[in-house]
Amino acid sequence: MGYLTDEEFGNLRVERMIIHLVGKADEPFAPRDEIDVQEEGFFRARIQSEAGDGVHSFVDGSEVRQIVERMAKGRMSFAKGGQALARRFFDLHVRQSVSGAFFVLQLGADDRDTKLFALIKYDYREAVELTDADGRSVLRAIVQAFVKERRAVQKFCLIRVNNGAADELVCASDRMKEAPDLTDYFERYLGVQRSKSNSELSKRLNEALRGTLQEVKDLLLNADVGAAMSKAKLALQGRATVSNDDVVDAVMHAADRPDDEDIRTRIDNVTRRTLKRQQLQDVEFRPDRATLQVQPRRVVRTVEEVRLEFPGEELGRSVIRQTIGDEVVFTVRTRRLVEDGTLPVKTR
């Protein structure tokens, strides 16, 4: 739901549809006509599941952008626009890619000034259907089947057009490349580039973890957000890529994996809501190791209005924290003081 607003997600519907076959180098491109929308619920669900926050944006001169804008303005019919988009994909489709179907879908969501376009390369899957024939169970092979399995959606792009102008940011994914990167030819086809680096996404992940753990502080051991942050980041450091499910699992780990289902549901909801605020909803990426290793600064304030602030890495080194009876004792050791003064008097 990341790329879509809550209203768009709830009111989404497939309004128009055109399908072309792609991938067979020995066959010429065959333009198809628009067809009536069929299995609308199936395709709507696929789009909703793929519509994560966008990390790509259009570059100058993108042909795909120009075509969808003309379609949205009515300067090019949906059928002609769908054929132009499919022909471009057909022409750029590399030989080693598997054959499949290229869908162009026009979507609506109860805003007359906004149109959404979904471009989907769907791989064929061989399936077997169980049917009845004269009272007997019969298995029938289906060679060109579109299945709910997410991996079957090989390439995906969602474009929003407001008042005839396409948004700079697009939602795009490619199963043939490590997320969130796209294969060269799909990136070239769309005319897009990465607009958020792994370093930026990792910084957003840091903030999402920190915000989540602060919000569920009451569920953490000794309400220690800093220690939980270290555990969560350590749990993510060994992963090649990080998904939203991985982040939820890391927060569960930081909270010592509670058994109570209500608590687990709360952690799940808070984590996903915070990821959405950081524009990381359903975004999978390779985390920047250096960013994950850096600990956040720790801040401690006591009932006596004593405030300590220090780098997280110093806890257990120059800063020692101990719980003795009902008291928490901090010991700070240093080779040299670099500041030792006073602050203006403020009303407490």
C-alpha positions as CSV (number, residue, x, y, z in Angstrom):
1,M,0.0,0.0,0.0
2,G,3.0,2.3,0.2
3,Y,2.7,4.0,-3.2
4,L,-1.0,4.1,-3.0
5,T,-2.8,6.4,-0.5
6,D,-5.2,4.8,1.9
7,E,-8.1,6.1,-0.2
8,E,-6.6,4.7,-3.4
9,F,-5.9,1.4,-1.9
10,G,-9.4,1.0,-0.5
11,N,-11.2,2.2,-3.7
12,L,-8.8,0.7,-6.3
13,R,-10.4,-0.9,-9.4
14,V,-9.2,-2.1,-12.8
15,E,-11.0,0.0,-15.4
16,R,-9.3,-1.0,-18.7
17,M,-7.0,-3.8,-19.8
18,I,-4.9,-4.8,-22.8
19,I,-2.5,-7.8,-23.0
20,H,0.3,-8.6,-25.4
21,L,2.6,-11.7,-25.7
22,V,6.3,-11.0,-25.3
23,G,9.6,-12.9,-25.2
24,K,9.5,-15.0,-28.4
25,A,12.3,-13.6,-30.5
26,D,11.3,-15.6,-33.6
27,E,7.9,-14.1,-33.7
28,P,7.1,-10.5,-34.8
29,F,5.2,-8.1,-32.5
30,A,1.5,-8.6,-32.9
31,P,-0.6,-5.6,-31.6
32,R,-3.7,-6.7,-29.7
33,D,-6.9,-4.8,-29.1
34,E,-8.2,-3.7,-25.7
35,I,-10.3,-6.4,-24.0
36,D,-13.1,-6.3,-21.5
37,V,-11.8,-6.3,-17.9
38,Q,-11.8,-9.8,-16.6
39,E,-10.9,-11.3,-13.2
40,E,-10.8,-7.8,-11.8
41,G,-10.4,-8.9,-8.2
42,F,-7.4,-11.1,-9.1
43,F,-5.4,-8.3,-10.8
44,R,-6.5,-5.7,-8.2
45,A,-5.1,-7.9,-5.4
46,R,-1.8,-8.4,-7.3
47,I,-1.4,-4.7,-7.7
48,Q,-2.2,-4.0,-4.1
49,S,0.4,-6.5,-3.0
50,E,3.1,-5.0,-5.2
51,A,2.4,-1.3,-4.6
52,G,5.3,-0.6,-2.2
53,D,6.9,2.8,-1.7
54,G,8.7,4.0,-4.8
55,V,12.5,4.3,-4.9
56,H,12.7,5.2,-8.6
57,S,11.9,8.4,-10.5
58,F,11.6,9.3,-14.2
59,V,14.5,10.7,-16.1
60,D,14.2,13.4,-18.8
61,G,12.9,12.1,-22.1
62,S,11.2,8.9,-20.7
63,E,9.1,7.5,-23.5
64,V,6.9,5.5,-21.1
65,R,6.1,8.7,-19.2
66,Q,5.2,10.6,-22.4
67,I,2.9,7.8,-23.5
68,V,0.9,7.4,-20.3
69,E,0.5,11.2,-20.1
70,R,-0.9,11.3,-23.6
71,M,-3.2,8.4,-22.6
72,A,-4.4,10.2,-19.5
73,K,-5.1,13.4,-21.4
74,G,-7.0,11.5,-24.1
75,R,-4.6,12.5,-26.8
76,M,-3.9,8.8,-27.4
77,S,-6.5,6.1,-27.1
78,F,-6.0,3.5,-24.4
79,A,-5.7,0.8,-27.1
80,K,-3.0,2.7,-29.1
81,G,-1.2,3.7,-25.9
82,G,-1.2,0.1,-24.6
83,Q,0.1,-1.1,-28.0
84,A,2.9,1.5,-28.0
85,L,3.9,0.5,-24.4
86,A,3.9,-3.2,-25.3
87,R,5.8,-2.7,-28.5
88,R,8.6,-0.8,-26.7
89,F,8.8,-3.6,-24.1
90,F,8.8,-6.2,-26.9
91,D,11.6,-4.4,-28.7
92,L,13.8,-4.1,-25.6
93,H,13.0,-7.5,-24.2
94,V,16.3,-9.5,-23.9
95,R,16.6,-12.9,-25.5
96,Q,17.4,-14.7,-22.3
97,S,14.2,-13.6,-20.6
98,V,11.3,-16.1,-20.5
99,S,8.2,-15.6,-22.5
100,G,5.1,-14.2,-20.8
101,A,2.3,-11.7,-21.1
102,F,2.7,-7.9,-20.8
103,F,-0.4,-6.3,-19.2
104,V,-1.2,-2.6,-19.4
105,L,-4.0,-1.7,-16.9
106,Q,-5.7,1.6,-16.3
107,L,-6.9,1.9,-12.7
108,G,-9.3,4.2,-11.0
109,A,-9.8,5.2,-7.3
110,D,-12.7,7.7,-7.2
111,D,-10.7,10.8,-8.1
112,R,-11.5,12.0,-11.6
113,D,-8.3,14.1,-11.8
114,T,-6.0,11.1,-11.0
115,K,-5.4,8.0,-13.2
116,L,-3.1,5.1,-12.3
117,F,-1.4,2.9,-14.8
118,A,0.0,-0.6,-14.0
119,L,2.5,-2.2,-16.3
120,I,3.0,-5.9,-15.5
121,K,5.2,-8.6,-17.1
122,Y,3.6,-11.8,-16.0
123,D,5.4,-15.1,-16.5
124,Y,3.5,-18.1,-17.7
125,R,3.2,-20.9,-15.2
126,E,2.2,-24.5,-16.1
127,A,-0.6,-25.6,-13.9
128,V,-3.0,-28.6,-13.6
129,E,-6.7,-28.1,-13.1
130,L,-9.0,-30.6,-11.5
131,T,-12.3,-30.9,-13.3
132,D,-15.3,-33.3,-13.5
133,A,-16.1,-35.1,-16.7
134,D,-19.0,-37.5,-16.8
135,G,-18.8,-38.0,-13.1
136,R,-15.1,-38.7,-13.1
137,S,-12.2,-36.5,-11.8
138,V,-10.0,-35.4,-14.6
139,L,-6.8,-33.5,-14.5
140,R,-6.3,-31.0,-17.3
141,A,-3.0,-29.2,-18.1
142,I,-3.0,-25.5,-18.4
143,V,0.1,-24.2,-20.1
144,Q,-0.5,-20.5,-20.0
145,A,-1.7,-19.9,-16.4
146,F,-1.4,-16.8,-14.3
147,V,-1.1,-17.8,-10.7
148,K,-1.3,-15.9,-7.4
149,E,2.3,-16.7,-6.6
150,R,4.1,-13.3,-6.2
151,R,7.2,-14.6,-8.0
152,A,5.1,-15.0,-11.2
153,V,4.9,-11.2,-11.4
154,Q,8.3,-10.7,-13.1
155,K,8.3,-7.0,-13.7
156,F,5.9,-4.3,-12.2
157,C,5.5,-0.6,-12.5
158,L,2.8,1.6,-11.1
159,I,2.5,5.2,-12.3
160,R,0.2,8.0,-11.0
161,V,-0.9,10.7,-13.4
162,N,-2.5,13.9,-11.8
163,N,-4.3,16.3,-14.1
164,G,-2.4,14.8,-17.1
165,A,1.1,15.0,-15.5
166,A,2.8,11.9,-14.3
167,D,4.4,11.9,-10.9
168,E,8.2,11.9,-10.8
169,L,8.3,9.0,-8.4
170,V,7.2,5.5,-9.6
171,C,6.8,2.2,-7.9
172,A,8.8,-0.4,-9.8
173,S,10.1,-3.9,-9.1
174,D,12.0,-6.6,-11.0
175,R,12.3,-10.2,-9.8
176,M,15.4,-10.7,-12.0
177,K,17.4,-8.2,-9.9
178,E,18.2,-7.8,-6.3
179,A,15.6,-5.5,-4.8
180,P,15.1,-2.6,-5.2
181,D,17.2,-2.5,-8.3
182,L,15.9,-3.1,-11.8
183,T,17.5,-5.0,-14.7
184,D,19.2,-2.6,-17.2
185,Y,16.7,-3.2,-19.9
186,F,13.6,-2.7,-17.7
187,E,15.2,0.5,-16.3
188,R,15.9,1.7,-19.8
189,Y,12.4,0.7,-20.9
190,L,10.7,2.7,-18.2
191,G,13.2,5.6,-18.4
192,V,13.8,5.7,-14.7
193,Q,16.7,5.8,-12.2
194,R,17.1,5.1,-8.5
195,S,16.2,8.2,-6.5
196,K,16.9,6.7,-3.0
197,S,20.3,5.0,-2.4
198,N,20.8,2.1,-0.1
199,S,22.5,4.5,2.3
200,E,19.5,6.7,2.4
201,L,17.1,3.7,2.9
202,S,19.3,2.4,5.7
203,K,19.1,5.8,7.5
204,R,15.4,5.7,7.1
205,L,15.5,2.1,8.5
206,N,17.4,3.4,11.5
207,E,14.7,6.0,12.2
208,A,12.0,3.4,11.7
209,L,13.6,1.1,14.3
210,R,14.2,3.9,16.7
211,G,10.7,5.2,16.4
212,T,9.2,1.7,16.8
213,L,11.2,0.8,19.9
214,Q,10.4,4.1,21.5
215,E,6.7,3.6,20.9
216,V,6.8,0.0,22.4
217,K,9.2,1.0,25.2
218,D,6.9,-0.4,27.8
219,L,7.4,-3.9,26.3
220,L,11.2,-3.9,26.5
221,L,13.4,-5.3,29.2
222,N,14.0,-2.4,31.7
223,A,12.3,-0.1,29.1
224,D,15.9,0.1,27.6
225,V,15.4,1.4,24.1
226,G,19.1,1.6,23.4
227,A,19.8,-2.0,24.3
228,A,16.8,-3.1,22.2
229,M,18.0,-1.0,19.3
230,S,21.4,-2.8,19.4
231,K,19.7,-6.2,19.4
232,A,17.4,-5.3,16.5
233,K,20.3,-3.9,14.3
234,L,22.5,-6.9,15.1
235,A,19.6,-9.2,14.0
236,L,19.5,-7.4,10.6
237,Q,23.2,-7.1,10.0
238,G,23.6,-10.7,8.7
239,R,20.8,-10.4,6.0
240,A,21.7,-9.9,2.4
241,T,18.5,-7.9,1.9
242,V,16.0,-6.5,4.4
243,S,12.2,-6.7,3.9
244,N,9.4,-5.3,6.1
245,D,8.9,-8.8,7.5
246,D,12.6,-8.9,8.5
247,V,12.3,-5.6,10.4
248,V,9.2,-6.9,12.3
249,D,11.2,-10.0,13.2
250,A,14.1,-7.9,14.4
251,V,11.8,-5.9,16.7
252,M,10.3,-9.1,18.0
253,H,13.8,-10.3,18.8
254,A,14.6,-7.0,20.5
255,A,11.5,-7.5,22.7
256,D,12.6,-11.1,23.6
257,R,9.9,-12.6,21.3
258,P,6.8,-12.3,23.6
259,D,4.4,-15.2,23.6
260,D,1.3,-13.0,24.1
261,E,-0.5,-12.7,20.8
262,D,-1.9,-9.2,21.5
263,I,1.6,-8.0,22.3
264,R,3.0,-9.5,19.1
265,T,0.1,-7.9,17.1
266,R,0.9,-4.5,18.6
267,I,4.6,-4.8,17.7
268,D,3.7,-5.8,14.2
269,N,1.3,-3.0,13.7
270,V,3.6,-0.3,15.2
271,T,6.6,-1.5,13.2
272,R,4.7,-1.5,9.9
273,R,3.1,1.9,10.6
274,T,6.5,3.4,11.4
275,L,8.0,1.9,8.2
276,K,5.2,3.5,6.2
277,R,6.0,6.9,7.8
278,Q,9.6,6.5,6.7
279,Q,8.5,5.6,3.1
280,L,9.8,2.1,3.5
281,Q,6.5,0.2,3.1
282,D,7.1,-3.0,1.2
283,V,10.6,-1.8,0.1
284,E,13.3,-4.5,0.2
285,F,16.9,-3.5,-0.1
286,R,20.5,-4.3,0.8
287,P,21.3,-2.5,4.0
288,D,24.3,-0.3,4.3
289,R,26.5,-2.2,6.8
290,A,28.2,0.9,8.2
291,T,24.9,2.6,8.9
292,L,23.5,-0.5,10.7
293,Q,26.7,-0.8,12.8
294,V,26.4,2.8,14.1
295,Q,24.5,3.0,17.4
296,P,22.2,5.9,18.1
297,R,23.1,8.4,20.7
298,R,21.8,7.5,24.1
299,V,19.9,10.0,26.3
300,V,19.1,9.4,29.9
301,R,17.2,11.8,32.2
302,T,16.5,11.2,35.9
303,V,13.8,12.3,38.2
304,E,16.4,14.6,39.7
305,E,16.7,16.4,36.4
306,V,20.1,15.0,35.6
307,R,20.6,14.5,31.9
308,L,23.2,12.3,30.3
309,E,23.9,12.1,26.5
310,F,26.5,9.8,25.0
311,P,27.3,7.8,21.9
312,G,25.6,4.4,22.0
313,E,29.0,2.6,21.3
314,E,30.3,3.9,24.7
315,L,27.8,2.0,26.7
316,G,29.8,-0.7,28.4
317,R,33.1,1.1,27.6
318,S,33.5,4.6,29.1
319,V,29.9,4.6,30.3
320,I,28.8,1.8,32.7
321,R,25.2,1.3,33.7
322,Q,24.3,-0.9,36.7
323,T,21.1,-1.6,38.5
324,I,21.7,-1.9,42.2
325,G,18.5,-2.6,44.2
326,D,16.0,0.1,43.3
327,E,18.7,2.4,41.9
328,V,20.3,2.8,38.5
329,V,24.0,3.8,38.7
330,F,25.9,5.3,35.8
331,T,29.7,5.5,36.0
332,V,31.5,7.7,33.4
333,R,35.3,7.3,33.0
334,T,37.4,9.6,30.8
335,R,41.0,10.4,30.1
336,R,40.2,14.1,29.8
337,L,37.3,16.5,30.0
338,V,36.8,18.7,27.0
339,E,34.0,20.8,28.5
340,D,33.2,21.6,32.1
341,G,30.9,24.6,32.5
342,T,27.4,25.8,33.3
343,L,24.3,26.5,31.3
344,P,21.8,29.4,31.6
345,V,19.3,29.0,34.4
346,K,15.9,27.8,33.1
347,T,12.6,27.5,34.9
348,R,12.0,23.8,35.7
